Amino acid sequence: MQVIHAKQALTATGWQRDLQVEIDPSGRIATLGAQTGTATHHVDLLLPAPVNLHSHAFQRAMAGLTEARGPDPRDSFWTWRKLMYQFLDQLTPEHVEAITAMVFLEMLEAGYAGVAEFHYLHHAADGVPYANLAELSQRIVAAADSTGIGLTLLPVHYQYGGCDLRPLQGGQRRFGNDVEQFLRLREQAAKALTAADATLGVAPHSLRAVDPAGLKTVLAEAKTGPIHMHLAEQVAEVEEVSAHLNARPTEWLLNNHAVDARWCLIHCTQMTTEETIALAKTQAVAGLCPLTESNLGDGIFNGTDYLNAQGRFGMGSDSNVQISLFEELKTLEYSQRLRDRSRAALATQERSTGRVLFEGAVQGGAQAGGRNSGALRVGAWADLIALDTDTQYLCNRQGDQLLDSLIFAGAGPSSIRDVWSAGRHVVKQGRHPRRDDIICRFKRTLNQLETTL
């Protein structure tokens, strides 16, 4: 039995001082209460650790390679996507596993205890399936097992190059399956999940890449687990869907499917006020990735209206151009301030900005990941972050001001000391125990990849 004594802790019922947390051998929180006995760990600040709800792990290896101006004078998401296709043509299963392990290590050291991997890289470079249809899904699972991160595996159904049902071309061929083949792939991927806290979901890629009939069939077969989908990320996407389905993406989805708490809709940066409020009412999670959305010029999520309508949200690192929980949270808030020329845009009378952001991300991430976590409470997985507060930035901070200082004073990343994922002590004194080996393998992989895109 692991026993943690925390000077301060944020629990499901609010802030508590001198809290004792016992973790049972299965990795769940067994008790919460006043300190009574000898602890195995003493920490300054204990927080619930969130799930990173949206990741494309392989894209981490191309971070920094697409920041030069290309031949198109209007560089955009769509020109970036072409470069991404060129990069992924090189990736072998061994590369994918090495890159993913690096990404999962970085997430753990950044304070994430779990990840929902939106996995759409399925086949060889020529689009031919591997002999093992779920080869690359199994590589994702292997990376999760080797790092100890909690995994929600989301095999992605990707069938068409657009709403006009054009065939997949170039790099897209590595993603593609018809419905029957995709369901076989998902079934085989499920067999690779062996960890007690692992979860299987499903991810129809988008309304551009899956037709209405295919979406209906996939959802009918995936009767349990989370459902994730890209939705309303780009203006061109909204225009294409509107032209072919006679409705905007959010409007069409809400009118044609029973969107509920199983769903996580990613980005949603191109929604009207009416769509924003309608999505909030479904109890689905808006999967926000502010650093990637900023990097790709996606747009700004309407967070103020969404949260005022009691909408649920969580944070993802998407393209993994940077993996930083606290930077994601800060960027979300600052985007609202810049758009509206305001301050404390997402705060309430009862909770500071940092508290709203952090609790929302933890609760929404757990829901989107289908993971029994999201708060310090008895029976939940012991997904925990321990932070040092005896620093020049945090030494006199308590309660909500601690969260505000972690996020807005830049004190968060350097303050993380320990992370537990389902009771697995995966970060100790700020480092993952397999850090050196995983970084060495990642560097070997980068040295094998062509960096001129």
PyMOL commands that set and color helices and strands:
alter all, ss='L'
color gray80, all
select helices_A, chain A and resi 57-62+77-88+93-109+135-147+170-174+179-192+212-221+235-245+249-256+273-281+290-295+303-308+325-340+353-369+399-408+412-415+435-448
alter helices_A, ss='H'
color red, helices_A
select strands_A, chain A and resi 2-11+14-23+29-34+41-48+51-55+114-119+150-157+199-200+203-204+227-231+263-267+285-288+312-315+384-387+416-421+424-427
alter strands_A, ss='S'
color yellow, strands_A
deselect
rebuild
show_as cartoon
